Amino acid sequence: RHARSRGLACAMIEIRNDEISGEAGQRKWADLLTGIFSDLEPKEASGSRQRAVGKSVQSAS
C-alpha cells in the first residue's frame, strides 16, 4: 500500500537518470538527499538512518 491512499504524509522524488549515471552524480544526490532527510527526522533516530544510507551509497559504486 502507498502512503497517500492510507492518509499518511508522503513525498515523491524524481531524479533524471543522466544525473545519477556516474559515481560523482550518485554521490552528489546521496549527499543532497541525506541532508534533506536528516533535517526531517527526529534527532534520536538519526544515527541508525545515517548508517543505512551510507551503506547503500557505498554498495552502489
C-alpha positions in Angstrom: 0.0 0.0 0.0 1.0 3.5 -0.7 1.1 6.2 1.9 -1.2 8.6 0.1 -4.1 6.1 -0.1 -3.7 5.5 3.7 -3.7 9.2 4.5 0.0 9.3 5.5 2.3 12.2 4.7 4.5 11.4 1.7 6.7 12.9 -1.0 7.8 11.8 -4.4 11.3 12.4 -5.7 12.2 12.1 -9.3 15.9 12.2 -10.4 16.9 12.1 -14.1 18.9 9.0 -14.9 21.7 11.1 -16.5 22.1 12.9 -13.2 23.0 9.6 -11.4 24.7 7.6 -14.2 28.2 8.2 -12.8 29.7 7.9 -9.3 30.0 11.7 -8.9 26.3 12.3 -9.7 25.3 9.5 -7.3 27.4 11.0 -4.5 26.0 14.5 -5.2 22.4 13.3 -4.9 23.1 11.0 -2.0 24.7 13.9 -0.1 21.9 16.3 -1.0 19.1 13.9 -0.1 20.8 12.7 3.1 21.0 16.4 4.2 17.3 16.9 3.5 16.1 13.7 5.1 18.3 14.2 8.2 16.6 17.6 8.8 13.2 15.9 8.7 13.8 13.0 11.1 13.9 13.2 14.9 17.4 13.6 16.3 17.2 10.3 18.3 16.6 8.3 15.1 19.4 9.9 13.0 22.2 7.5 14.0 20.8 4.3 12.5 19.4 6.0 9.4 22.7 7.6 8.5 24.5 4.3 8.7 21.9 2.7 6.5 22.1 5.5 3.9 25.9 5.3 4.0 25.9 1.6 3.3 23.5 1.8 0.4 25.6 4.6 -1.2 28.8 2.6 -0.7 27.4 -0.5 -2.3 26.1 1.4 -5.3 29.6 2.4 -6.5 
